[in-house]
Amino acid sequence: MSENGKAGTSTVLRPIVGWILLAAFLAMGGLWVTFGFAPALIERAPALLRAFGSPSAFWPILAGALTGAGAAWSLAPGLGGGREGSGEGGSRLSPLAVAILGPASLLMMVSAYWPCEAEGSQFWGSLRRALEAFEGYVAEPFGQVPGCPAELPQTLLAGVLFAKATLILVLGIGLAFVLRHSIDTLRARFARQVVVFSGITEESVDVARWIGSPTNLPRNRHIVVLDAGSELDRARELARELGKSAKVIVLGVDVSDRPSVESFVRARGRRGIQGLYLMSPDSSANLKALNAFLDAHNRFAAGGRGTEVPGRVVVRVENPWHADDWRRQRMIDNPGWLFDALIER
């Protein structure tokens, strides 16, 4: 089976596996909640299910953690098909994991405290203790109230562990947002192969989609979208779309600024760039950026690792009469690159 065929199969199977894992996690969570609200049911349950009510059994918690994490990984937007997320780093996984673990852990802790509230409002009392446990203070009234378990129940233990995981993920989301530029800069610097794309417009969106399609983009190659100013938000929107099937990184780099281009290519070092698409409506700006990229690539990536096929350069130009001549001349002056021009209409 070809690499693209494998990617297509993975794209189909991964969500199915994700939904199966999510169903398994919710089933385990439902069992914990049931045993929390009604501890007397533990003794009546089958031996295998009874383990979910035993304070000394750890494997159910491990199984719950693995299925919950697997469901989040499989179903997270931008992670389908085994590809990496979009240009926003690995932040796509964490929100879904928080959405799964957060409510589940809170409900489990409420159910664990439910039989222990003999006075006052059972709901508000259980919720107050559950929120305190979520924050780190775990009250232990067990064995002191009729109907309350004699020792800390597994439901509460699992809920506390999942709550800690939720807080860690929330912290990770915050750090990923604050450090997003630094993270994406490192990803762009150390990626094995990259295709640079700049100039997101209504006309060039289809070109970006074509580049990011599984049939055209090798699995070891990233699309690096370089834009600055107001175009950066549009680039991030496109990255979220392309991230469903491709590895995309968005950086706020002004390709019309030669030092910025040189800094980007210098950071890549001998890895260089394997493709360049300059789609700005300003053709003169595209040609200046092209010269900056090629000059920097020749200086910093000379003798670097090559690929089986020549690198491709596509530039949006205005004059259809000069496009063919420009393309031929570029190929003569720059061996190792395939040049093409898209004509404005």
VENQUICOR-V822297 format. One record per residue. RES is the residue in three letters. SS is DSSP state (helix for helix, strand for strand, loop for the rest). PHI is phi in whole degrees, 0 to 359 (NA if undefined). OMEGA is omega as a letter, one per 20 degrees, with the letter a starting at -180 (999 if undefined). Layout:
{{RES & SS & PHI & OMEGA} {RES & SS & PHI & OMEGA}}
This chain:
{{MET & loop & NA & a} {SER & loop & 289 & a} {GLU & helix & 297 & r} {ASN & helix & 294 & r} {GLY & helix & 295 & r} {LYS & helix & 296 & r} {ALA & helix & 297 & r} {GLY & helix & 295 & r} {THR & helix & 298 & r} {SER & helix & 297 & r} {THR & helix & 297 & a} {VAL & helix & 282 & a} {LEU & helix & 284 & a} {ARG & helix & 300 & r} {PRO & helix & 298 & r} {ILE & helix & 298 & r} {VAL & helix & 299 & r} {GLY & helix & 299 & r} {TRP & helix & 292 & r} {ILE & helix & 296 & r} {LEU & helix & 295 & r} {LEU & helix & 296 & r} {ALA & helix & 298 & r} {ALA & helix & 295 & r} {PHE & helix & 296 & r} {LEU & helix & 295 & r} {ALA & helix & 295 & r} {MET & helix & 295 & r} {GLY & helix & 298 & r} {GLY & helix & 297 & r} {LEU & helix & 293 & r} {TRP & helix & 299 & a} {VAL & helix & 296 & r} {THR & helix & 300 & r} {PHE & helix & 292 & r} {GLY & helix & 290 & r} {PHE & helix & 290 & a} {ALA & loop & 227 & a} {PRO & helix & 300 & a} {ALA & helix & 295 & a} {LEU & helix & 287 & a} {ILE & helix & 299 & a} {GLU & loop & 291 & a} {ARG & loop & 269 & a} {ALA & loop & 283 & r} {PRO & loop & 302 & a} {ALA & helix & 303 & a} {LEU & helix & 296 & a} {LEU & helix & 288 & a} {ARG & helix & 297 & r} {ALA & helix & 298 & r} {PHE & helix & 286 & r} {GLY & helix & 247 & a} {SER & loop & 273 & r} {PRO & loop & 297 & a} {SER & loop & 267 & a} {ALA & loop & 271 & a} {PHE & loop & 254 & a} {TRP & helix & 299 & r} {PRO & helix & 297 & r} {ILE & helix & 294 & r} {LEU & helix & 297 & r} {ALA & helix & 296 & r} {GLY & helix & 296 & r} {ALA & helix & 296 & a} {LEU & helix & 291 & r} {THR & helix & 291 & r} {GLY & helix & 296 & r} {ALA & helix & 294 & r} {GLY & helix & 296 & r} {ALA & helix & 295 & r} {ALA & helix & 297 & a} {TRP & helix & 295 & a} {SER & helix & 283 & a} {LEU & helix & 259 & a} {ALA & loop & 299 & r} {PRO & loop & 300 & r} {GLY & loop & 84 & r} {LEU & loop & 247 & a} {GLY & helix & 293 & r} {GLY & helix & 71 & r} {GLY & helix & 78 & a} {ARG & loop & 269 & r} {GLU & loop & 285 & a} {GLY & loop & 285 & a} {SER & loop & 281 & a} {GLY & loop & 288 & r} {GLU & loop & 256 & r} {GLY & loop & 70 & a} {GLY & loop & 262 & a} {SER & helix & 280 & a} {ARG & helix & 286 & a} {LEU & helix & 287 & a} {SER & helix & 300 & a} {PRO & helix & 301 & r} {LEU & helix & 291 & r} {ALA & helix & 297 & r} {VAL & helix & 297 & a} {ALA & helix & 297 & r} {ILE & helix & 278 & a} {LEU & helix & 283 & a} {GLY & helix & 301 & r} {PRO & helix & 299 & a} {ALA & helix & 297 & a} {SER & helix & 294 & r} {LEU & helix & 295 & r} {LEU & helix & 296 & r} {MET & helix & 296 & a} {MET & helix & 290 & r} {VAL & helix & 298 & a} {SER & helix & 294 & a} {ALA & helix & 292 & a} {TYR & helix & 272 & a} {TRP & helix & 305 & a} {PRO & loop & 290 & a} {CYS & loop & 266 & a} {GLU & loop & 263 & a} {ALA & loop & 270 & a} {GLU & loop & 234 & r} {GLY & loop & 72 & a} {SER & loop & 282 & a} {GLN & helix & 295 & a} {PHE & helix & 294 & a} {TRP & helix & 292 & r} {GLY & helix & 295 & r} {SER & helix & 293 & a} {LEU & helix & 294 & r} {ARG & helix & 299 & r} {ARG & helix & 294 & r} {ALA & helix & 295 & r} {LEU & helix & 294 & r} {GLU & helix & 296 & r} {ALA & helix & 294 & r} {PHE & helix & 299 & a} {GLU & helix & 279 & r} {GLY & loop & 127 & r} {TYR & loop & 261 & a} {VAL & loop & 256 & r} {ALA & loop & 285 & a} {GLU & loop & 232 & r} {PRO & loop & 274 & a} {PHE & loop & 292 & a} {GLY & loop & 85 & a} {GLN & loop & 254 & a} {VAL & loop & 234 & r} {PRO & loop & 303 & a} {GLY & loop & 89 & a} {CYS & loop & 275 & r} {PRO & loop & 306 & a} {ALA & loop & 288 & r} {GLU & loop & 219 & a} {LEU & loop & 306 & a} {PRO & loop & 284 & r} {GLN & helix & 298 & r} {THR & helix & 302 & r} {LEU & helix & 290 & r} {LEU & helix & 299 & r} {ALA & helix & 296 & r} {GLY & helix & 298 & r} {VAL & helix & 295 & r} {LEU & helix & 297 & r} {PHE & helix & 292 & r} {ALA & helix & 295 & r} {LYS & helix & 299 & r} {ALA & helix & 298 & r} {THR & helix & 297 & r} {LEU & helix & 296 & r} {ILE & helix & 295 & r} {LEU & helix & 293 & r} {VAL & helix & 299 & r} {LEU & helix & 299 & r} {GLY & helix & 296 & r} {ILE & helix & 298 & r} {GLY & helix & 298 & a} {LEU & helix & 294 & r} {ALA & helix & 297 & r} {PHE & helix & 291 & a} {VAL & helix & 293 & a} {LEU & loop & 261 & a} {ARG & helix & 304 & a} {HIS & helix & 296 & a} {SER & helix & 296 & r} {ILE & helix & 296 & a} {ASP & helix & 292 & r} {THR & helix & 297 & r} {LEU & helix & 294 & r} {ARG & helix & 298 & r} {ALA & helix & 293 & a} {ARG & helix & 288 & a} {PHE & helix & 255 & r} {ALA & loop & 299 & a} {ARG & loop & 298 & r} {GLN & strand & 220 & a} {VAL & strand & 223 & r} {VAL & strand & 245 & a} {VAL & strand & 267 & r} {PHE & strand & 230 & r} {SER & strand & 217 & r} {GLY & loop & 101 & r} {ILE & loop & 284 & r} {THR & loop & 225 & r} {GLU & loop & 299 & a} {GLU & loop & 283 & a} {SER & loop & 268 & a} {VAL & helix & 300 & a} {ASP & helix & 295 & r} {VAL & helix & 295 & r} {ALA & helix & 297 & r} {ARG & helix & 296 & r} {TRP & helix & 295 & r} {ILE & helix & 298 & a} {GLY & helix & 277 & r} {SER & loop & 291 & a} {PRO & loop & 303 & a} {THR & loop & 285 & a} {ASN & loop & 249 & a} {LEU & loop & 253 & r} {PRO & loop & 301 & a} {ARG & loop & 291 & a} {ASN & loop & 266 & a} {ARG & strand & 245 & r} {HIS & strand & 257 & r} {ILE & strand & 265 & r} {VAL & strand & 252 & a} {VAL & strand & 267 & a} {LEU & strand & 250 & r} {ASP & strand & 208 & a} {ALA & loop & 220 & r} {GLY & loop & 67 & a} {SER & loop & 292 & a} {GLU & helix & 286 & a} {LEU & helix & 293 & r} {ASP & helix & 296 & r} {ARG & helix & 295 & r} {ALA & helix & 296 & r} {ARG & helix & 293 & r} {GLU & helix & 297 & r} {LEU & helix & 295 & a} {ALA & helix & 298 & r} {ARG & helix & 296 & r} {GLU & helix & 288 & a} {LEU & helix & 291 & a} {GLY & loop & 295 & r} {LYS & loop & 289 & a} {SER & loop & 225 & a} {ALA & loop & 225 & r} {LYS & strand & 262 & a} {VAL & strand & 237 & r} {ILE & strand & 232 & r} {VAL & strand & 247 & r} {LEU & strand & 231 & r} {GLY & strand & 276 & a} {VAL & loop & 241 & r} {ASP & loop & 274 & a} {VAL & loop & 288 & r} {SER & loop & 279 & r} {ASP & loop & 261 & a} {ARG & helix & 302 & r} {PRO & helix & 301 & r} {SER & helix & 293 & r} {VAL & helix & 296 & r} {GLU & helix & 298 & r} {SER & helix & 297 & r} {PHE & helix & 296 & a} {VAL & helix & 290 & r} {ARG & helix & 298 & r} {ALA & helix & 296 & r} {ARG & helix & 289 & r} {GLY & helix & 62 & a} {ARG & helix & 291 & r} {ARG & helix & 292 & r} {GLY & loop & 61 & r} {ILE & loop & 236 & a} {GLN & loop & 252 & r} {GLY & strand & 192 & a} {LEU & strand & 214 & r} {TYR & strand & 235 & a} {LEU & strand & 245 & a} {MET & loop & 246 & r} {SER & loop & 296 & r} {PRO & loop & 297 & r} {ASP & loop & 273 & a} {SER & helix & 295 & a} {SER & helix & 297 & r} {ALA & helix & 294 & r} {ASN & helix & 298 & a} {LEU & helix & 291 & r} {LYS & helix & 294 & r} {ALA & helix & 295 & r} {LEU & helix & 301 & r} {ASN & helix & 298 & a} {ALA & helix & 295 & a} {PHE & helix & 294 & a} {LEU & helix & 293 & r} {ASP & helix & 297 & a} {ALA & helix & 294 & r} {HIS & helix & 297 & r} {ASN & helix & 295 & a} {ARG & helix & 279 & a} {PHE & helix & 259 & a} {ALA & loop & 243 & a} {ALA & loop & 298 & r} {GLY & loop & 75 & r} {GLY & loop & 285 & a} {ARG & loop & 295 & r} {GLY & loop & 268 & r} {THR & loop & 241 & a} {GLU & loop & 291 & r} {VAL & loop & 239 & r} {PRO & loop & 297 & r} {GLY & strand & 294 & a} {ARG & strand & 248 & r} {VAL & strand & 238 & r} {VAL & strand & 234 & a} {VAL & strand & 234 & r} {ARG & strand & 275 & a} {VAL & strand & 233 & a} {GLU & loop & 262 & a} {ASN & loop & 268 & a} {PRO & helix & 291 & a} {TRP & helix & 289 & a} {HIS & helix & 260 & a} {ALA & helix & 296 & a} {ASP & helix & 295 & a} {ASP & helix & 296 & r} {TRP & helix & 297 & a} {ARG & helix & 296 & a} {ARG & helix & 295 & a} {GLN & helix & 295 & r} {ARG & helix & 296 & a} {MET & helix & 295 & r} {ILE & helix & 291 & a} {ASP & helix & 282 & a} {ASN & loop & 228 & r} {PRO & loop & 297 & a} {GLY & loop & 97 & r} {TRP & strand & 234 & r} {LEU & strand & 255 & a} {PHE & strand & 254 & r} {ASP & strand & 214 & a} {ALA & strand & 229 & r} {LEU & strand & 258 & a} {ILE & strand & 266 & r} {GLU & loop & 289 & r} {ARG & loop & 229 & 999}}
